[in-house]
Amino acid sequence: MPWINESCKNCGICINKCPENAIEVKNNKLVINQDKCTKCGKCLSLCPVQAIRPNSENPSLRKNKNRRG
């Protein structure tokens, strides 16, 4: 699943382009609702600052993976 990193400028371009309406504003930040996201990847190419990244680049998931292993 994609995620939104700290470089997000809250421009909102991705909100209107997500076909599943999975990108939402919570606590004044854009987040991807993982229950709605279908992993289509459209948001990854839309972000002008490349703040939407694949899960493989999510540092919090790498930390959790290392703890389990």
Secondary structure as UniProt FT lines:
FT   STRAND          3..4
FT   TURN            6..7
FT   HELIX           13..17
FT   TURN            19..20
FT   STRAND          23..26
FT   TURN            27..28
FT   STRAND          29..32
FT   TURN            34..36
FT   HELIX           42..46
FT   TURN            48..49
FT   STRAND          52..53
FT   HELIX           55..57
FT   HELIX           59..68
//
